[in-house]
Amino acid sequence: MTINYDYENLALRLWFQMHRVRDALMTCEDQVFGEYGLTSEQYSVLMTIKYLQEPVRVTDIAHWLERSTNSISMIIDRMVKPGLLRRVRDRKDRRVVNVFITSKGEKALKPASVAGLEFIREVLSPLSYEDRRTLVNLLQMVKYKAFKYLDPGIDIEEMIRNEAKRHADLFERLTQYISPSIPEAKRQGGKK
């Protein structure tokens, strides 16, 4: 078997870059959201609850964020203590615990969302529309291959259909949530 070292070197460079980009983005998000007293993980939980609409269970959040229920539960515990979220047992089924955003959480979420969108625009500004579409498609291919590695029996086509349904109005709703706080000129891509 002949090893193509250039191909292997490129694969390793790409893998290293994907990890470095993720780490850099998480650090930047922690800095951006930190201005509003949130970590990137806490922001993700708040936005998920906002998107899914209350009442939301811990399992709903974990499913949406593709994380374990245990890890999301620990994040929520850390968010309940400073008053960003509250847990309430369901009256009909006491085993079910719903999670709600508090007024303190809401006050942090809106400006953090605006700042997050501005950060996204800044970081992606070097990429053309076509570059962005290509990058999205390439990253989805890698993500689906990783899921296939974790579960060889998974139906990727079904996963794609479900993801399309779940995300159908996500970005529109997020933009509507954030947009009233963004000056009109910025929403249209212009300067103030």
C-alpha positions as CSV (number, residue, x, y, z in Angstrom):
1,M,0.0,0.0,0.0
2,T,1.4,3.3,-1.1
3,I,0.9,6.3,1.3
4,N,0.4,9.6,-0.4
5,Y,2.1,11.9,2.2
6,D,0.8,15.1,0.6
7,Y,-2.8,13.9,0.9
8,E,-2.3,12.7,4.5
9,N,-0.5,16.0,5.4
10,L,-3.4,18.0,4.0
11,A,-5.9,15.9,5.9
12,L,-4.1,16.4,9.1
13,R,-3.7,20.2,8.5
14,L,-7.4,20.4,7.7
15,W,-8.3,18.5,10.9
16,F,-6.0,20.7,13.0
17,Q,-7.5,23.9,11.4
18,M,-11.1,22.7,12.1
19,H,-10.3,22.3,15.7
20,R,-8.4,25.6,15.9
21,V,-11.2,27.4,14.3
22,R,-13.8,25.9,16.7
23,D,-11.6,26.8,19.7
24,A,-11.0,30.4,18.4
25,L,-14.7,30.9,17.8
26,M,-15.7,29.6,21.2
27,T,-13.1,31.9,22.8
28,C,-14.5,34.8,20.8
29,E,-18.1,33.9,21.7
30,D,-17.2,33.7,25.4
31,Q,-15.7,37.2,25.1
32,V,-18.7,38.6,23.2
33,F,-21.3,37.0,25.4
34,G,-19.2,37.6,28.5
35,E,-20.0,41.3,28.1
36,Y,-23.6,40.3,29.1
37,G,-22.7,37.9,31.9
38,L,-23.0,34.8,29.7
39,T,-20.8,32.0,28.4
40,S,-21.3,30.7,24.9
41,E,-22.9,27.6,26.3
42,Q,-25.3,29.6,28.4
43,Y,-26.2,31.7,25.4
44,S,-26.9,28.6,23.4
45,V,-29.2,27.3,26.1
46,L,-31.1,30.6,26.3
47,M,-31.5,30.9,22.6
48,T,-32.7,27.3,22.4
49,I,-35.4,27.9,25.0
50,K,-36.3,31.1,23.2
51,Y,-36.6,29.3,19.9
52,L,-38.4,26.2,21.1
53,Q,-40.7,28.4,23.2
54,E,-41.5,27.7,26.8
55,P,-42.1,25.4,28.5
56,V,-39.0,23.5,27.5
57,R,-37.6,20.3,29.1
58,V,-33.9,19.7,29.6
59,T,-34.1,16.8,27.2
60,D,-35.6,19.2,24.5
61,I,-32.6,21.5,24.9
62,A,-30.1,18.6,24.9
63,H,-31.7,17.2,21.7
64,W,-31.7,20.5,19.9
65,L,-28.1,21.3,20.8
66,E,-27.0,17.7,20.1
67,R,-25.5,17.4,23.6
68,S,-26.0,14.9,26.4
69,T,-28.9,15.5,28.8
70,N,-26.4,15.4,31.7
71,S,-24.1,18.1,30.3
72,I,-27.1,20.4,29.6
73,S,-28.5,19.7,33.0
74,M,-25.2,20.8,34.6
75,I,-25.2,24.0,32.5
76,I,-28.8,24.8,33.5
77,D,-27.8,24.2,37.2
78,R,-25.1,26.9,36.8
79,M,-27.7,29.2,35.2
80,V,-30.3,28.8,37.9
81,K,-28.0,29.9,40.6
82,P,-27.4,33.5,39.2
83,G,-31.1,33.7,38.3
84,L,-30.9,33.4,34.5
85,L,-33.2,30.4,34.4
86,R,-35.7,28.7,36.7
87,R,-36.9,25.1,36.9
88,V,-40.5,24.3,37.5
89,R,-42.0,20.9,37.9
90,D,-44.9,20.1,35.6
91,R,-48.2,20.0,37.5
92,K,-49.6,17.0,35.6
93,D,-46.5,14.9,35.6
94,R,-44.2,15.7,38.6
95,R,-41.3,13.8,36.9
96,V,-41.1,16.4,34.2
97,V,-39.1,19.6,34.9
98,N,-39.6,22.6,32.6
99,V,-37.0,25.3,32.2
100,F,-38.0,29.0,31.9
101,I,-36.0,32.1,31.1
102,T,-36.1,34.7,33.9
103,S,-36.3,38.5,33.3
104,K,-32.6,38.6,34.2
105,G,-31.9,36.0,31.5
106,E,-34.0,37.8,29.0
107,K,-32.2,41.1,29.7
108,A,-28.9,39.4,28.9
109,L,-30.2,37.5,25.9
110,K,-31.4,40.3,23.7
111,P,-28.2,42.5,23.7
112,A,-26.0,39.4,23.6
113,S,-27.9,38.2,20.5
114,V,-27.3,41.6,18.8
115,A,-23.6,41.5,19.7
116,G,-23.4,37.9,18.6
117,L,-24.8,38.7,15.2
118,E,-22.4,41.6,14.7
119,F,-19.6,39.2,15.6
120,I,-20.8,36.6,13.1
121,R,-20.9,39.3,10.4
122,E,-17.4,40.5,11.2
123,V,-15.8,37.0,11.3
124,L,-17.5,35.9,8.1
125,S,-17.0,39.2,6.2
126,P,-14.0,37.8,4.2
127,L,-16.2,35.1,2.6
128,S,-18.4,35.7,-0.4
129,Y,-22.0,34.4,-0.4
130,E,-20.9,31.4,-2.5
131,D,-17.9,30.7,-0.2
132,R,-20.3,30.6,2.7
133,R,-22.7,28.2,0.9
134,T,-19.8,26.0,0.0
135,L,-18.4,26.0,3.5
136,V,-21.9,25.1,5.0
137,N,-22.2,22.2,2.6
138,L,-18.7,20.9,3.3
139,L,-19.1,21.1,7.1
140,Q,-22.5,19.3,6.9
141,M,-20.8,16.5,4.9
142,V,-18.2,16.1,7.6
143,K,-20.8,16.3,10.4
144,Y,-22.9,13.6,8.8
145,K,-19.9,11.4,8.3
146,A,-19.0,11.8,12.0
147,F,-22.6,10.8,13.0
148,K,-22.3,7.8,10.7
149,Y,-19.1,6.8,12.4
150,L,-20.8,7.0,15.8
151,D,-23.8,5.1,14.7
152,P,-23.2,3.0,11.5
153,G,-27.0,2.2,11.3
154,I,-28.1,5.9,11.3
155,D,-30.2,7.0,8.4
156,I,-28.4,10.1,7.2
157,E,-31.2,11.0,4.7
158,E,-33.7,11.0,7.5
159,M,-31.3,13.1,9.6
160,I,-31.1,15.6,6.8
161,R,-34.9,15.8,6.5
162,N,-35.4,16.2,10.2
163,E,-32.7,18.9,10.4
164,A,-34.3,20.8,7.5
165,K,-37.6,20.7,9.3
166,R,-36.1,21.8,12.6
167,H,-34.2,24.6,11.0
168,A,-36.8,25.7,8.5
169,D,-37.7,28.9,10.4
170,L,-34.9,29.1,13.0
171,F,-32.9,31.7,11.2
172,E,-35.8,33.8,10.3
173,R,-37.2,33.8,13.8
174,L,-33.7,34.6,15.3
175,T,-33.3,37.5,12.8
176,Q,-36.8,38.8,13.7
177,Y,-35.9,38.6,17.4
178,I,-32.7,40.5,17.0
179,S,-33.5,42.8,14.1
180,P,-35.5,45.5,15.9
181,S,-32.4,46.2,18.0
182,I,-30.2,46.5,14.9
183,P,-30.2,49.8,13.0
184,E,-31.9,49.6,9.6
185,A,-28.7,50.5,7.7
186,K,-26.8,47.6,9.4
187,R,-29.6,45.1,8.6
188,Q,-29.3,46.0,5.0
189,G,-25.6,45.7,5.0
190,G,-24.8,49.4,4.9
191,K,-23.1,51.7,7.3
192,K,-24.7,53.8,10.0
